[in-house]
Amino acid sequence: MKIAVNWIECKGHGLCAELFPERISLDEWGYPIIDPAPIPHHLEAHARRAADACPTLAVILNKDA
């Protein structure tokens, strides 16, 4: 599983980084910086929580990665 951002939908709320700081940090404008490495199994629940909580649904989980 990998995590990605739909940049057209992202508005820089920063909630994803609060919920998944292991793989998402914020740039100086509040937009997410995603660690591109595959998400280990023990962090998948955290990734799902961050994706589900995104107010604009811009955080995407790719399960095929």
CORWODA-V419333 format. One record per residue. N is the residue number from 1. RES is the residue in one letter. SS is DSSP state (alpha for helix, beta for strand, coil for the rest). Layout:
BEGIN
n-><N,N>
res-><RES,RES>
ss-><SS,SS>
END
This chain:
BEGIN
n-><1,2,3,4,5,6,7,8,9,10,11,12,13,14,15,16,17,18,19,20,21,22,23,24,25,26,27,28,29,30,31,32,33,34,35,36,37,38,39,40,41,42,43,44,45,46,47,48,49,50,51,52,53,54,55,56,57,58,59,60,61,62,63,64,65>
res-><M,K,I,A,V,N,W,I,E,C,K,G,H,G,L,C,A,E,L,F,P,E,R,I,S,L,D,E,W,G,Y,P,I,I,D,P,A,P,I,P,H,H,L,E,A,H,A,R,R,A,A,D,A,C,P,T,L,A,V,I,L,N,K,D,A>
ss-><coil,beta,beta,beta,beta,coil,coil,coil,coil,coil,coil,coil,coil,coil,alpha,alpha,alpha,alpha,alpha,coil,coil,coil,coil,beta,beta,beta,coil,coil,coil,coil,coil,beta,beta,beta,coil,coil,coil,coil,coil,coil,alpha,alpha,alpha,alpha,alpha,alpha,alpha,alpha,alpha,alpha,alpha,alpha,alpha,coil,coil,coil,coil,coil,beta,beta,beta,beta,coil,coil,coil>
END
